[in-house]
Amino acid sequence: MEFVDTPGVALVTGAAKGIGRGIANALAAAGTNTIIFADNDENGARAPAAVSKKFATAENYQSFGWLVDLADQDGVEISIDYLVNGAVDVAQHTSIPGIADYDCVQSINTRGTLLVTQAVVNVMEKQEPRTFKSLTGFERELGRGCIVNVVSTLSFTAVPAKVAYIASKHAVLSITKATAQDIAPYFIHCSAICPRWVCTSMYVAELQIRIRYCIYTISECAIWAPPVADFIKAAVPLSRPIGPEEVGDSVMYLCSPASSYVNRAGLPMHAGIV
Ligand SMILES: NC(=O)c1ccc[n+]([C@@H]2O[C@H](COP(=O)([O-])OP(=O)(O)OC[C@H]3O[C@@H](n4cnc5c(N)ncnc54)[C@H](O)[C@@H]3O)[C@@H](O)[C@H]2O)c1
């Protein structure tokens, strides 16, 4: 096993497209043996699961599209080394959402993340802990598993007209920290990745709405309704959005032996946006 290898079994929710798909692909390239592309869009999840076989590096690599609706409670019966909670629901863009809209977003983003986490922790805590010996001869404990929650820079701050989404992203970062405390005695790691604009369909829809209705944060106010690409160029120090697989590479780091002492972290990916 190399320093950034991630052998074993991974369950990635929201993997039919966007960031979840990018994460699953990065894990496939990093040597994960089996990846479950879980999504409520089962057909949508089967296609990327099949495509990932082209660049997977593990011998006998297996991948599956799996129907999972985070609104429901299901048990997990297979062993899992890495859980990535990436599925998301996004509310209408209104200043104060209707309560039904709010509840719907929380039931997927917050409650759904907790349900999947509970089911997987029940499995992980019974697994054998793993170890890793680096080329220098240093042997370290990797624990029984690793959980990574995909949150956002909006877990730390706020923008207008996204109350339900922002509440859910703050909540999932809190769930990450509290869960990490609770499962550390079982040597299970739990951290979060906190990206800003990632190039997915959600990002395009989000920016088009914000540009259309001129909904900006104070630091964005100088930029008045330009097209999406110009907006990003002006707002992001690196002049571009994040690629889904770049998020995947950071998740791969959090799952790999290279981060064996990292736990309860919220890793920001914002290229220096203030
Ligand atoms: N795109 C961005 O700019 C950005 C920025 C920061 C954080 N994020 C976070 O990254 C994650 C993924 O976002 P994305 O841009 O890839 O979104 P996306 O809309 O492209 O993908 C979301 C996936 O979740 C699935 N999903 C939705 N409801 C589900 C349910 N009930 N059960 C199972 N699966 C369900 C969808 O089918 C889809 O495949 C989210 O947690 C989001 O909050 C995104």
The ligand as a Tripos MOL2 file, in Angstrom:
@<TRIPOS>MOLECULE
LIG
   44    48     1     0     0
SMALL
NO_CHARGES

@<TRIPOS>ATOM
      1 N1        -21.3840   22.4780   -6.3600 N.am      1 LIG1
      2 C1        -20.8900   23.3380   -5.4800 C.2       1 LIG1
      3 O1        -20.5030   24.4720   -5.8420 O.2       1 LIG1
      4 C2        -20.7660   22.9510   -4.0260 C.ar      1 LIG1
      5 C3        -20.0550   23.8000   -3.1810 C.ar      1 LIG1
      6 C4        -19.9110   23.4420   -1.8320 C.ar      1 LIG1
      7 C5        -20.4540   22.2560   -1.3720 C.ar      1 LIG1
      8 N2        -21.1640   21.4610   -2.2200 N.ar      1 LIG1
      9 C6        -21.7020   20.2180   -1.6450 C.3       1 LIG1
     10 O2        -21.2430   19.0990   -2.4080 O.3       1 LIG1
     11 C7        -22.2060   18.0440   -2.3590 C.3       1 LIG1
     12 C8        -22.5740   17.6040   -3.7640 C.3       1 LIG1
     13 O3        -23.0160   18.7330   -4.5150 O.3       1 LIG1
     14 P1        -23.0860   18.6940   -6.1230 P.3       1 LIG1
     15 O4        -22.8040   20.0600   -6.6210 O.co2     1 LIG1
     16 O5        -22.2870   17.5520   -6.6250 O.co2     1 LIG1
     17 O6        -24.6350   18.4050   -6.3110 O.3       1 LIG1
     18 P2        -25.3780   17.6400   -7.5150 P.3       1 LIG1
     19 O7        -26.7610   18.1930   -7.5220 O.co2     1 LIG1
     20 O8        -24.5620   17.6930   -8.7780 O.co2     1 LIG1
     21 O9        -25.4010   16.1160   -7.0160 O.3       1 LIG1
     22 C9        -26.1560   15.7710   -5.8890 C.3       1 LIG1
     23 C10       -26.4640   14.2780   -5.9550 C.3       1 LIG1
     24 O10       -27.2450   13.9300   -4.7940 O.3       1 LIG1
     25 C11       -28.2780   13.0440   -5.2050 C.3       1 LIG1
     26 N3        -29.4110   13.0870   -4.2650 N.ar      1 LIG1
     27 C12       -30.2850   14.1070   -4.0750 C.ar      1 LIG1
     28 N4        -31.2320   13.7450   -3.1690 N.ar      1 LIG1
     29 C13       -30.9200   12.4890   -2.7550 C.ar      1 LIG1
     30 C14       -31.5200   11.5680   -1.8320 C.ar      1 LIG1
     31 N5        -32.6460   11.8660   -1.1780 N.pl3     1 LIG1
     32 N6        -30.9280   10.3630   -1.6390 N.ar      1 LIG1
     33 C15       -29.7990   10.0210   -2.3260 C.ar      1 LIG1
     34 N7        -29.2000   10.8530   -3.2280 N.ar      1 LIG1
     35 C16       -29.7580   12.0660   -3.4490 C.ar      1 LIG1
     36 C17       -28.6510   13.5380   -6.6100 C.3       1 LIG1
     37 O11       -29.3570   12.5580   -7.3680 O.3       1 LIG1
     38 C18       -27.2830   13.8800   -7.1980 C.3       1 LIG1
     39 O12       -26.6920   12.7710   -7.8500 O.3       1 LIG1
     40 C19       -23.3740   18.6120   -1.5690 C.3       1 LIG1
     41 O13       -23.2860   18.1840   -0.2320 O.3       1 LIG1
     42 C20       -23.1960   20.1120   -1.6980 C.3       1 LIG1
     43 O14       -23.8070   20.7830   -0.6250 O.3       1 LIG1
     44 C21       -21.3390   21.7750   -3.5290 C.ar      1 LIG1
@<TRIPOS>BOND
     1     1     2 1
     2     2     3 2
     3     2     4 1
     4     4     5 ar
     5     4    44 ar
     6     5     6 ar
     7     6     7 ar
     8     7     8 ar
     9     8     9 1
    10     8    44 ar
    11     9    10 1
    12     9    42 1
    13    10    11 1
    14    11    12 1
    15    11    40 1
    16    12    13 1
    17    13    14 1
    18    14    15 2
    19    14    16 1
    20    14    17 1
    21    17    18 1
    22    18    19 2
    23    18    20 1
    24    18    21 1
    25    21    22 1
    26    22    23 1
    27    23    24 1
    28    23    38 1
    29    24    25 1
    30    25    26 1
    31    25    36 1
    32    26    27 ar
    33    26    35 ar
    34    27    28 ar
    35    28    29 ar
    36    29    30 ar
    37    29    35 ar
    38    30    31 1
    39    30    32 ar
    40    32    33 ar
    41    33    34 ar
    42    34    35 ar
    43    36    37 1
    44    36    38 1
    45    38    39 1
    46    40    41 1
    47    40    42 1
    48    42    43 1
@<TRIPOS>SUBSTRUCTURE
     1 LIG1         1 GROUP 0 **** ****
